[in-house]
């Protein structure tokens, strides 16, 4: 099942839907009302928190809709979770080829990590799958790209065993961990600031529920203005998704709606010779097999 958050072109209200074709979505609130359901499903976070009870309702809606679908040419898809309740959990150096290119640029002989490298992006970074990425040259001009598979937690948990981890996943989405590189490096090695400027986390275009997608062998690509910059497959993740969930949940509760961005493959701009950066007028395209594609113009304040 493909779940979306969308906004009608003549409205500012955000609504949730089930995408049933390339061009159509079922409005979940309207469908629930037609079924006389009292479920609280106003937002994507409501749906995720509702667990299996809500999923049964959504499956009923998808199988036998009662209302006319919404045409996507009359709507704009937004980030599936437009405002997460906490920071997005991110993973650094989680493809061996990206680890190697980073080590080469730093001219060091770092050893392969024994544990995942975690950092985060603030909720205000979240951007829609077709929205403009802000570009402020007074802050930096070193704007980089990072295609990543996003994992959305469904069932909360703490100290989750690796063998149980996949049971806690609600679904999958696409994330681009857009990064201001010099800002990332200037703060004593702490990545938060360079990763957390507003609008630097395009997400979407949907969440594919965990029962509809195998995340272990998905092609992922990133293009800038039509030129392929990154191309890999999730089979090359160094720390696999179950291990990430195990380590992240150790002593720390993961909650429904939490998002984990699982890392990026080689081909980022800072590791190229010479380095390459996005600029206003560029189009950032981020694609993962089985989920879809995001197209984000780079703009100016």
BELCORSUL-V844976 format. One line per field, one symbol per residue. psi: psi as a letter, one per 20 degrees, with the letter a starting at -180 (. if undefined). A space follows every 50 residues. Layout:
psi: ???
This chain:
psi: popqprpqhkqippqqrooirhiqqpoggggghhjkqjqnlhrhhggghi bhghhgghhgghhmqirqqppiijrpprphnhnqirqppqpqljphhhgg hghghilrlqqpqiqqoqarpqhihpqrijrpoqooiigqjmorqnpqpp pppfpqqqlpqhiighijpgaqrpqomppoghhhiilkipiggiijqpjk mppbirppqhijpojimppqqpqolipphqoaqiijpgorghhggghhio jppprpiqppojrqarjrhhjrorqqqqrpiqoopppppigbqqooqpaq .
